[in-house]
Each structure stands twice: as C-alpha cells, then as structure tokens.
Amino acid sequence: MTIRLDYNNAFIKKSELENLSNIIKKNHNLIHEKKGAGNDYLGWLELPSKYHKEELDRIKRVAERIRNNSDVLIIIGIGGSYLGARACIDALSSQFYNILPKCKRKTPEIYYVGNNISSDYILDLFEVIEDKEISVNVISKSGTTTEPAIAFRIFKEYMEKRYGKEEAKNRIYATTDKKKGALKTLANSEGYQTFTIPDDVGGRYSIFTPVGLLPIAVAGIDIDKLMDGAKSAEIEYSNDNIVENPCYQYAAIRNILHSRNKDIEILAYYEPALYYASEWWKQLFGESEGKDGKGLFPAAVGFTTDLHSMGQLIQDGKRNIFETTINIENNQREITIKATKDNLDGLNFLEGKTLNYVNKKAFEGTLKAHVQGDVPNLVINLPKLNEFYFGKLIYFFEKSCAMSGYLLGVNPFDQPGVEKYKTNMFQLLGKPGY
Ligand SMILES: O=P(O)(O)OC[C@H]1O[C@](O)(CO)[C@@H](O)[C@@H]1O
C-alpha cells in the first residue's frame, strides 16, 4: 500500500508526462545536488532519514513533561511555525480534542496563538485557561515575526504573573534559530529550554523539525511513525523517472494545466479533519510559487459541506480551475444507517449502508459531475489517515512543490513578497528605521 496519484480525469496523456522526462531529471538533479535556486533551503529533503535520534528523544522527553505538568499547551507561531503541527494534530486526533472529557484524553488541551493580532481572541482564550496549568511553546524561525512576538510578550507576562519568574521559565519552551533573532536572545537571557530549527529548513518545510514534532508529540501522536512515513516517501520519491514517480507527476500535471490557463487549483477533501492540512498546503504552494508574476492560486474546499456553497461555481463558473482531491481509501470507523418503520424521511433505501459508503458515492458523483463540467480532476489516494501515511503525504507535497516551483521557473524557497505589508505596517506604527 502506498499513496497513489490518479490522473485519469485530468485531461492529461501519459505521453505528455513522458515528454517532460528530461526537464524533470534536470530539476531532480538540481534538487538533489543542491544546485538550483534557493539551494541553501533544501535541508528538509533528508530530514526524515538524517534526523538526530538524540533530538527526537529530547522532544519526546519534553513532550512527556508537558503532558504530565500541564492541562493546556499554548502554541505561539504563525504560518509554517504552526500550520504543520495543527494540520497533523487535527488530522490524527479527535475532532473535538479540546473538549473531550478528561477520561478520554490524557494529553493537554492545545490552543494556537500569535497567528493573528486580535485582542478578543486572546482575551477569550484567557477565560478558557483561567484555572488550568499552562505550558507555552513559542515558535519562530526568524525570531522577529511581529504577530507571535506580540503574543509572546503578552503570554510571558501572563505566565510570570501566574507562576512567578522561576516557574514560568520552566514552562516556556522556545523553538527558533540556533543563533540569531530576538527570540533566541530572549530565550538565552531568560534561560528557557530551546529547540533549534536548522538553518537550511524554511518555515513551510519545517514540520519534521521541533517546530512540528514537539507539539505533535505533546498531543500524543507517535512521531516515530510519522517520521517513518516521511522516510518511506524520501526513498520512494527519490526516483528521477517521471513515469514511476507520482510526486513528480503531480508537479508536472499542475504546470501543464497552468499552461492551459487553469489559474486556480482547488484542493478538495471529504474528511473535515483535513481542514488544517489544506491550510498548510495553501501556504506551501502559495508562498513557494506565487512570485515574479507567476503561480497557481491554491484554494481549498471541504466536501460535501462546500458543495452547498462553492459547488455551483466549480460546476458552472469560469473554467480556470482544476481540482485535486485527497481521498482516504479506508476509514477505520463506521456508522451504519438503519431502517425506520415509517420511512418518513424516505431514507430506507440506505438501510445497511455506512456513512463512509455514502461519502464515497458523494465523492464519485462529484468527480463525475465536475469532470463533465470540464474541470480536470486529480485524485491523491491515501490508504489510511494515520501517522505513517500523513507523514508520507506531507513529504509528497513538499517534494512536489520543490519540483513544481522549478518547472514554473521560480525559487520555491523564498518569500520576498511577504515583506511588503510588514514595511507598510511598521511605517504606520512608527517603528524606528521605517
Ligand atoms: O517562523 P517565523 O520566522 O516567525 O515565520 C513565520 C512565517 O512568516 C513567514 O516568514 C512570512 O512572513 C513565513 O514564511 C513563515 O512561515
């Protein structure tokens, strides 16, 4: 069992992919020999196989400590500094994780802060955590991003008021650069335990570093299995032959469709647990490819929910879109629909069918309708939603994004455009030097 890419409904012929064999091989070498644009940010490529065991063990020890002494973990970070963890925790834990009764969840509640600048958000959260034991993991690669920095200033004061400076120090963990940035300076001067984000791994590629692994381990998810999945992807997708490598096929198909005026890729999923996986995917592809006047716009929809809002546009709107569906092939848990005596809702024809079965028929029906509506459709089939395949899927997207960016002719590892709003905001706020 592995991840299977089905492009039978993408209006792409195998020969069109074969025609790209040489350019794929060339870009594959640029990636693996680290000679292409952004080559100092390719550390993610071998993270699954090269990650230090001692660091993984330290992550597990700290996660256990947080689990033992905290009812709540506050994760402070924005973009790649929280989306990977949130995507994984949401995909692999209960969808009602934070409100599960204590007897059902042995791990702390988890709240994400520093991904907006809303006082209501933080004040609402203070009410929730009032009587609970707290730990904080502040995550910022640059150590200077405004949103998490403001949130941390507020939470540092909150923790010191609640616990006193000494105990607060034992409950705050900083994940940041090895040497530079304000967060590193602050962590050193306060004596917080720190975790390092390698220099050669950018934020949106950082889930398999402490950025993702510490929060994920605190949530009780098996990070060894997650890394095993990523490792299996690292091996499987190191094949430079496009005909045999679905990860490169996905990258190539996106670019072929883009060249046919498909400007928007819609990621669709039928399990609501994948909502944050789609948010993570949006950052990965949006920030990697949207530059130099180029790039597909990555959008996402949760079905069947959004069939009742966006379905109309996808079926009948401007034909500048294509769809990529993440299909979970085997769901482990089932609810079976029963017959009723009076059949007043007219649903007895579904007697004995499971919700998973109905969901699959919704997927098949939707795919058929959208293809008939001239929307190219790709399907990424995931055997199961578990640690192993989630780790594998993340790596699949990371590597396909690198390849896709090179095919598009951009540097997939920088994000110069993000600075524009910051400069304007700092000018408006009167920050010295702006
Ligand atoms: O980890 P940092 O440096 O706080 O950055 C957070 C996010 O902000 C960005 O740098 C964009 O401003 C993203 O690339 C990144 O994921």
The ligand as a Tripos MOL2 file, in Angstrom:
@<TRIPOS>MOLECULE
LIG
   16    16     1     0     0
SMALL
NO_CHARGES

@<TRIPOS>ATOM
      1 O1          8.8910   31.3630   11.9300 O.co2     1 LIG1
      2 P1          8.8300   32.8030   11.6030 P.3       1 LIG1
      3 O2         10.1580   33.3660   11.2570 O.co2     1 LIG1
      4 O3          8.1560   33.5790   12.7200 O.co2     1 LIG1
      5 O4          7.9620   32.9920   10.3150 O.3       1 LIG1
      6 C1          6.6070   32.6400   10.2580 C.3       1 LIG1
      7 C2          6.0650   32.7310    8.8770 C.3       1 LIG1
      8 O5          6.2470   34.0370    8.3740 O.3       1 LIG1
      9 C3          6.8090   33.9980    7.0700 C.3       1 LIG1
     10 O6          8.1720   34.2320    7.1710 O.3       1 LIG1
     11 C4          6.2290   35.0540    6.1810 C.3       1 LIG1
     12 O7          6.3380   36.3010    6.7810 O.3       1 LIG1
     13 C5          6.5360   32.5790    6.6150 C.3       1 LIG1
     14 O8          7.3800   32.1870    5.5990 O.3       1 LIG1
     15 C6          6.7400   31.8240    7.8770 C.3       1 LIG1
     16 O9          6.1980   30.5280    7.8460 O.3       1 LIG1
@<TRIPOS>BOND
     1     1     2 2
     2     2     3 1
     3     2     4 1
     4     2     5 1
     5     5     6 1
     6     6     7 1
     7     7     8 1
     8     7    15 1
     9     8     9 1
    10     9    10 1
    11     9    11 1
    12     9    13 1
    13    11    12 1
    14    13    14 1
    15    13    15 1
    16    15    16 1
@<TRIPOS>SUBSTRUCTURE
     1 LIG1         1 GROUP 0 **** ****
